[in-house]
Amino acid sequence: QVQLQESGPGLVKSSETLSLRCSVSAGSITDYYWSWIRQSPGRELEWIGYSYYTGTTNYNPLFKSRVTMSVDTSKNHVTLNLTSVTAADTAVYYCATTRYYYDSSGKGVLGPFDYWGQGTLVTVSS
Amino acid sequence: EIVLTQSPGTLSLSPGEVATLSCRASHSITSNYLAWYQQKPGQAPRLLVYGAFSRATGIPDRFSASGSGTDFTLTISRLEPEDFAVYFCQQYGSSPRTFGRGTRVENK
């Protein structure tokens, strides 16, 4: 079973860039699409976007102008960069995997988030 | 984007009772691509159900799910002590992927 571990600074200053890494072990990084999801203190979960080792990305429009994600197959990790952060970006950030599966009608679909990291808390300070 | 509304916000039940959680979508979810997750304090969410009714690997059969279109239900048939947690629904039929705000199942 793939193992995920997020890492990065726990404190980021307002207007700066939040950079996180998700290290992957016990699995192939090329087998999955890699999502970042965050959870605010009020418990709301937000999908930020996903990336794939080919360079394919799909970002939530809420973050599109500020976010960059990438997959580094040589280092077996996934990165998230979120620019111009504010206090509203304070949250626990998770990386999670998504895979294609075939539904009951035989159609291929990019599925739900099946494996998650433990999450890392990022606080944005003024 | 599809907004998911979960109800109730909190469910107070005792072990052995049945829990029925609802998730309603603002628009019909493509091919019923709806998932349910369980989250315990200090932990990441865990996938329980995908495709509206298919249990994920290792999920006990006391968890069942149903629904289609805009209305979905997760049922826990006999609550075990470890089932007290927050449950989220999430749709992956359209982008952006969205989550409900969760239902807390608490021990009465």
Interface residues (C-beta under 8 A of the other chain):
Chain A: S35 R43 E44 L45 E46 W47 N58 N60 P61 L62 Y94 A96 T98 Y101 D103 S104 S105 K107 V109 L110 G111 P112 F113 D114 W116 G117 Q118 G119
Chain B: S31 Y33 A35 Y37 Q43 A44 P45 R46 L47 Y50 G51 A56 V86 F88 Q90 Y92 S95 P96 R97 T98 F99 R101 G102
